[in-house]
Amino acid sequence: MNSSLLRNLALLVARIGLGVVFVAHGWQKLHDNGLAGTTAGFRKMGVPAPEPSAYYSTFVELIGGTALILGLFTGLVGVLLVLDMLGAFLIVHISNGVFVGQGGYELVVALGAGALLLAVLGAGKFALDGAFVKKSSWIAGLSKA
């Protein structure tokens, strides 16, 4: 197997894996907790501007996760997801230590690092970015595959 094919398959697997986790968390915020419940939870955790933060987090995870799976606007989506995870890390999880079982930051760091890699490396050849993102756009510059 040549290195280009291997790289593109690895990017596909990473996009799908990360995308599924982000979609699941966005879905949970929207359908299980509801936006009101997510807002109340964010307020209880001390998240600044809990209502706009709940909307941002919910929809960037749900729509952004779907876009990762499809490989669509990967550079932009990756950056938005990194910001989402950075906020979760700094505002909620950092004081709880590493382990997620104690409310720690291991999951948000892993998801944020993965989103950052995809934002920088791009979606790979098996993605819709090639069909929809112009090569001259700043997004294409971020996510050159």
Contact map, one row per residue, 1 for C-alpha under 8 A:
1110110000000000000000000000000000000000000000000000000000000000000000000000000000000000000000000000000000000000000000000000000000000000000000000
1111110000000000000000000000000000000000000000000000000000000000000000000000000000000000000000000000000000000000000000000000000000000000000000000
1111111000000000000000000000000000000000000000000000000000000000000000000000000000000000000000000000000000000000000000000000000000000000000000000
0111111100000000000000000000000000000000000000000000000000000000000000000000000000000000000000000000000000000000000000000000000000000000000000000
1111111110000000000000000000000000000000000000000000000000000000000000000000000000000000000000000000000000000000000000000000000000000000000000000
1111111111000000000000000000000000000000000000000000000000000000000000000000000000000000000000000000000000000000000000000000000000000000000000000
0011111111100000000000000000000000000000000000000000000000000000000000000000000000000000000000000000000000000000000000000001000000000000000000000
0001111111110000000000000000000000000000000000000000000000000000000000000000000000000000000000000000000000000000000000000011110000000000000000000
0000111111111000000000000000000000000000000000000000000000000000000000000000000000000000000000000000000000000000000000000001010000000000000000000
0000011111111100000000000000000000000000000000000000000000000000000000000000000000000000000000000000000000000000000000000000000000000000000000000
0000001111111110000000000000000000000000000000000000000000000000000000000000000000000000000000000000000000000000000001000111000000000000000000000
0000000111111111000000000000000000000000000000000000000000000000000010000000000000000000000000000000000000000000000000000011011000000000000000000
0000000011111111100000000000000000000000000000000000000000000000000000000000000000000000000000000000000000000000000000000000000000000000000000000
0000000001111111110000000000000000000000000000000000000000000000000000000000000000000000000000000000000000000000010000000000000000000000000000000
0000000000111111111000000000000000000000000000000000000000000000000110100000000000000000000000000000000000000000000001000010000000000000000000000
0000000000011111111100000000000000000000000000000000000000000000000111000000000000000000000000000000000000000000000000000000000000000000000000000
0000000000001111111110000000000000000000000000000000000000000000000010000000000000000000000000000000000000000000000000000000000000000000000000000
0000000000000111111111000000000000000000000000000000000000000000100110000000000000000000000000000000000000000010011000000000000000000000000000000
0000000000000011111111100000000000000000000000000000000000000001111110000000000000000000000000000000000000000000000000000000000000000000000000000
0000000000000001111111110000000000000000000000000000000000000000110010000000000000000000000000000000000000000000000000000000000000000000000000000
0000000000000000111111111000000000000000000000000000000000000000100000000000000000000000000000000000000000000000000000000000000000000000000000000
0000000000000000011111111100000000000000000000000000000000001101100000000000000000000000000000000000000000000000000000000000000000000000000000000
0000000000000000001111111110000000000000000000000000000000001111110000000000000000000000000000000000000000000000000000000000000000000000000000000
0000000000000000000111111111000000000000000000000000000000000100000000000000000000000000000000000000000000000000000000000000000000000000000000000
0000000000000000000011111111100000000000000000000000000001001100000000000000000000000000000000000000000000000000000000000000000000000000000000000
0000000000000000000001111111110000000000000000000000000011111100000000000000000000000000000000000000000000000000000000000000000000000000000000000
0000000000000000000000111111111100000000000000000000000001000100000000000000000000000000000000000000000000000000000000000000000000000000000000000
0000000000000000000000011111111111000000000000000000000000000000000000000000000000000000000000000000000000000000000000000000000000000000000000000
0000000000000000000000001111111111101100000000000000000001000000000000000000000000000000000000000000000000000000000000000000000000000000000000000
0000000000000000000000000111111111100100000000000000000001000000000000000000000000000000000000000000000000000000000000000000000000000000000000000
0000000000000000000000000011111111000000000000000000000000000000000000000000000000000000000000000000000000000000000000000000000000000000000000000
0000000000000000000000000011111111000000000000000000000000000000000000000000000000000000000000000000000000000000000000000000000000000000000000000
0000000000000000000000000001111111111100000000000000000000000000000000000000000000000000000000000000000000000000000000000000000000000000000000000
0000000000000000000000000001111111111100000000000000000000000000000000000000000000000000000000000000000000000000000000000000000000000000000000000
0000000000000000000000000000110011111110000000000000011001000000000000000000000000000000000000000000000000000000000000000000000000000000000000000
0000000000000000000000000000000011111111000000000010000000000000000000000000000000000000000000000000000000000000000000000000000000000000000000000
0000000000000000000000000000100011111111100000000000000000000000000000000000000000000000000000000000000000000000000000000000000000000000000000000
0000000000000000000000000000110011111111110000000000010000000000000000000000000000000000000000000000000000000000000000000000000000000000000000000
0000000000000000000000000000000000111111111000000110110000000000000000000000000000000000000000000000000000000000000000000000000000000000000000000
0000000000000000000000000000000000011111111100000100000000000000000000000000000000000000000000000000000000000000000000000000000000000000000000000
0000000000000000000000000000000000001111111110000000000000000000000000000000000000000000000000000000000000000000000000000000000000000000000000000
0000000000000000000000000000000000000111111111100110110000000000000000000000000000000000000000000000000000000000000000000000000000000000000000000
0000000000000000000000000000000000000011111111111100000000000000000000000000000000000000000000000000000000000000000000000000000000000000000000000
0000000000000000000000000000000000000001111111100000000000000000000000000000000000000000000000000000000000000000000000000000000000000000000000000
0000000000000000000000000000000000000000111111100000000000000000000000000000000000000000000100000000000000000000000000000000000000000000000000000
0000000000000000000000000000000000000000011111110100000000000000000000000000000000000000001100000000000000000000000000000000000000000000000000000
0000000000000000000000000000000000000000011111111100100000000000000000000000000000000000001100000000000000000000000000000000000000000000000000000
0000000000000000000000000000000000000000001001111100100000000000000000000000000000000000000000000000000000000000000000000000000000000000000000000
0000000000000000000000000000000000000000001000111111100000000000000000000000000000000000000000000000000000000000000000000000000000000000000000000
0000000000000000000000000000000000000011011001111111110000000000000000000000000000000000000000000000000000000000000000000000000000000000000000000
0000000000000000000000000000000000010010010000001111111000000000000000000000000000000000000000000000000000000000000000000000000000000000000000000
0000000000000000000000000000000000000000000000001111111100000000000000000000000000000000000000000000000000000000000000000000000000000000000000000
0000000000000000000000000000000000000010010000111111111110000000000000000000000000000000000000000000000000000000000000000000000000000000000000000
0000000000000000000000000000000000100110010000000111111111000000000000000000000000000000000000000000000000000000000000000000000000000000000000000
0000000000000000000000000000000000100000000000000011111111100000000000000000000000000000000000000000000000000000000000000000000000000000000000000
0000000000000000000000000000000000000000000000000001111111110000000000000000000000010000000000000000000000000000000000000000000000000000000000000
0000000000000000000000000100000000000000000000000000111111111000000000000000000000010000000000000000000000000000000000000000000000000000000000000
0000000000000000000000001110110000100000000000000000011111111100000000000000000000000000000000000000000000000000000000000000000000000000000000000
0000000000000000000000000100000000000000000000000000001111111111000000000000000000000000000000000000000000000000000000000000000000000000000000000
0000000000000000000000000100000000000000000000000000000111111111100000000000100110010000000000000000000000000000000000000000000000000000000000000
0000000000000000000001101100000000000000000000000000000011111111100000000000000010000000000000000000000000000000000000000000000000000000000000000
0000000000000000000001111110000000000000000000000000000001111111110000000000000000000000000000000000000000000000000000000000000000000000000000000
0000000000000000000000100000000000000000000000000000000000111111111000000000000000000000000000000000000000000000000000000000000000000000000000000
0000000000000000001001100000000000000000000000000000000000111111111100000000110110000000000000000000000000000000000000000000000000000000000000000
0000000000000000011111100000000000000000000000000000000000011111111110000000000000000000000000000000000000000000000000000000000000000000000000000
0000000000000000001100100000000000000000000000000000000000000111111111000000000000000000000000000000000000000000000000000000000000000000000000000
0000000000000000001000000000000000000000000000000000000000000011111111111100100000000000000000000000000000000000000000000000000000000000000000000
0000000000000011011000000000000000000000000000000000000000000001111111111100110000000000000000000000000000000000000000000010000000000000000000000
0000000000010011111100000000000000000000000000000000000000000000111111110000000000000000000000000000000000000000000000000000000000000000000000000
0000000000000001000000000000000000000000000000000000000000000000011111110000000000000000000000000000000000000000000000000000001100000000000000000
0000000000000010000000000000000000000000000000000000000000000000001111111100000000000000000000000000000000000000000000000011011110000000000000000
0000000000000000000000000000000000000000000000000000000000000000001111111100000000000000000000000000000000000000000000000010001110010000000000000
0000000000000000000000000000000000000000000000000000000000000000001100111111100000000000000000000000000000000000000000000000000010001000001000000
0000000000000000000000000000000000000000000000000000000000000000001100111111110000000000000000000000000000000000000001100110000010000000001000100
0000000000000000000000000000000000000000000000000000000000000000000000001111111000000000000000000000000000000000000001110100000000000000001101100
0000000000000000000000000000000000000000000000000000000000000000000000001111111100000000000000000000000000000000000000100000000000000000001001000
0000000000000000000000000000000000000000000000000000000000010001001100001111111110000000000000000000000000000000000000100000000000000000000000000
0000000000000000000000000000000000000000000000000000000000000001000100000111111111000000000000000000000000000000001111100000000000000000000000000
0000000000000000000000000000000000000000000000000000000000000000000000000011111111100000000000000000000000000000001100100000000000000000000000000
0000000000000000000000000000000000000000000000000000000000010001000000000001111111110000000000000000000000000000000000000000000000000000000000000
0000000000000000000000000000000000000000000000000000000000011001000000000000111111111000000000000000000000000001001000000000000000000000000000000
0000000000000000000000000000000000000000000000000000000000000000000000000000011111111100000000000000000000000011101100000000000000000000000000000
0000000000000000000000000000000000000000000000000000000000000000000000000000001111111110000000000000000000000001000000000000000000000000000000000
0000000000000000000000000000000000000000000000000000000110010000000000000000000111111111000000000000000000000000000000000000000000000000000000000
0000000000000000000000000000000000000000000000000000000000000000000000000000000011111111100000000000000000011011000000000000000000000000000000000
0000000000000000000000000000000000000000000000000000000000000000000000000000000001111111110000000000000000011001000000000000000000000000000000000
0000000000000000000000000000000000000000000000000000000000000000000000000000000000111111111100000000000000000000000000000000000000000000000000000
0000000000000000000000000000000000000000000000000000000000000000000000000000000000011111111110000000000000010000000000000000000000000000000000000
0000000000000000000000000000000000000000000000000000000000000000000000000000000000001111111111000000000010011000000000000000000000000000000000000
0000000000000000000000000000000000000000000000000000000000000000000000000000000000000111111111000000000000000000000000000000000000000000000000000
0000000000000000000000000000000000000000000001100000000000000000000000000000000000000011111111000000000000000000000000000000000000000000000000000
0000000000000000000000000000000000000000000011100000000000000000000000000000000000000011111111100000000000000000000000000000000000000000000000000
0000000000000000000000000000000000000000000000000000000000000000000000000000000000000001111111111000001110000000000000000000000000000000000000000
0000000000000000000000000000000000000000000000000000000000000000000000000000000000000000111111111100000110000000000000000000000000000000000000000
0000000000000000000000000000000000000000000000000000000000000000000000000000000000000000000111111000000100000000000000000000000000000000000000000
0000000000000000000000000000000000000000000000000000000000000000000000000000000000000000000011111110011110000000000000000000000000000000000000000
0000000000000000000000000000000000000000000000000000000000000000000000000000000000000000000011111110011110000000000000000000000000000000000000000
0000000000000000000000000000000000000000000000000000000000000000000000000000000000000000000001011111000111000000000000000000000000000000000000000
0000000000000000000000000000000000000000000000000000000000000000000000000000000000000000000000011111111111000000000000000000000000000000000000000
0000000000000000000000000000000000000000000000000000000000000000000000000000000000000000000000000111111111100000000000000000000000000000000000000
0000000000000000000000000000000000000000000000000000000000000000000000000000000000000000000000000011111100000000000000000000000000000000000000000
0000000000000000000000000000000000000000000000000000000000000000000000000000000000000000000000011011111100000000000000000000000000000000000000000
0000000000000000000000000000000000000000000000000000000000000000000000000000000000000000000010011011111110000000000000000000000000000000000000000
0000000000000000000000000000000000000000000000000000000000000000000000000000000000000000000011111111111111100000000000000000000000000000000000000
0000000000000000000000000000000000000000000000000000000000000000000000000000000000000000100011011111001111111000000000000000000000000000000000000
0000000000000000000000000000000000000000000000000000000000000000000000000000000000000000000000000111000111111100000000000000000000000000000000000
0000000000000000000000000000000000000000000000000000000000000000000000000000000000000000000000000001000111111110000000000000000000000000000000000
0000000000000000000000000000000000000000000000000000000000000000000000000000000000001101100000000000000011111111000000000000000000000000000000000
0000000000000000000000000000000000000000000000000000000000000000000000000000000000001100100000000000000011111111100000000000000000000000000000000
0000000000000000000000000000000000000000000000000000000000000000000000000000000000000000000000000000000001111111110000000000000000000000000000000
0000000000000000010000000000000000000000000000000000000000000000000000000000000001001000000000000000000000111111111000000000000000000000000000000
0000000000000000000000000000000000000000000000000000000000000000000000000000000011101100000000000000000000011111111100000000000000000000000000000
0000000000000000000000000000000000000000000000000000000000000000000000000000000001000000000000000000000000001111111110000000000000000000000000000
0000000000000100010000000000000000000000000000000000000000000000000000000000000000000000000000000000000000000111111111000000000000000000000000000
0000000000000000010000000000000000000000000000000000000000000000000000000000011011000000000000000000000000000011111111100000000000000000000000000
0000000000000000000000000000000000000000000000000000000000000000000000000000011001000000000000000000000000000001111111110000000000000000000000000
0000000000000000000000000000000000000000000000000000000000000000000000000000010000000000000000000000000000000000111111111100000000000000000000000
0000000000100010000000000000000000000000000000000000000000000000000000000110010000000000000000000000000000000000011111111110000000000000000000100
0000000000000000000000000000000000000000000000000000000000000000000000000111111000000000000000000000000000000000001111111100000000000000000001100
0000000000000000000000000000000000000000000000000000000000000000000000000010000000000000000000000000000000000000000111111100000000000000000001110
0000000000000000000000000000000000000000000000000000000000000000000000000000000000000000000000000000000000000000000011111111000000000000000001111
0000000000100000000000000000000000000000000000000000000000000000000000000110000000000000000000000000000000000000000011111111000000000000000101111
0000000100110010000000000000000000000000000000000000000000000000000100110100000000000000000000000000000000000000000001001111111010000000000000111
0000001110110000000000000000000000000000000000000000000000000000000000100000000000000000000000000000000000000000000000001111111000000000000000001
0000000100000000000000000000000000000000000000000000000000000000000000000000000000000000000000000000000000000000000000000011111001000000000000001
0000000110010000000000000000000000000000000000000000000000000000000000100000000000000000000000000000000000000000000000000011111100000000000000000
0000000000010000000000000000000000000000000000000000000000000000000001110000000000000000000000000000000000000000000000000011111111000000000000000
0000000000000000000000000000000000000000000000000000000000000000000001110000000000000000000000000000000000000000000000000000011111110000000000000
0000000000000000000000000000000000000000000000000000000000000000000000111100000000000000000000000000000000000000000000000010001111111000000000000
0000000000000000000000000000000000000000000000000000000000000000000000000000000000000000000000000000000000000000000000000000101111111100000000000
0000000000000000000000000000000000000000000000000000000000000000000000000000000000000000000000000000000000000000000000000000000111111000000000000
0000000000000000000000000000000000000000000000000000000000000000000000010000000000000000000000000000000000000000000000000000000111111100000000000
0000000000000000000000000000000000000000000000000000000000000000000000001000000000000000000000000000000000000000000000000000000011111110101100000
0000000000000000000000000000000000000000000000000000000000000000000000000000000000000000000000000000000000000000000000000000000001011111100100000
0000000000000000000000000000000000000000000000000000000000000000000000000000000000000000000000000000000000000000000000000000000000001111100110000
0000000000000000000000000000000000000000000000000000000000000000000000000000000000000000000000000000000000000000000000000000000000000111110110000
0000000000000000000000000000000000000000000000000000000000000000000000000000000000000000000000000000000000000000000000000000000000001111111110000
0000000000000000000000000000000000000000000000000000000000000000000000000000000000000000000000000000000000000000000000000000000000000001111111000
0000000000000000000000000000000000000000000000000000000000000000000000001111000000000000000000000000000000000000000000000000000000001000111111100
0000000000000000000000000000000000000000000000000000000000000000000000000010000000000000000000000000000000000000000000000100000000001111111111110
0000000000000000000000000000000000000000000000000000000000000000000000000000000000000000000000000000000000000000000000000000000000000011111111110
0000000000000000000000000000000000000000000000000000000000000000000000000011000000000000000000000000000000000000000000111100000000000000011111110
0000000000000000000000000000000000000000000000000000000000000000000000000110000000000000000000000000000000000000000001111110000000000000001111111
0000000000000000000000000000000000000000000000000000000000000000000000000000000000000000000000000000000000000000000000011110000000000000000111111
0000000000000000000000000000000000000000000000000000000000000000000000000000000000000000000000000000000000000000000000001111100000000000000000111
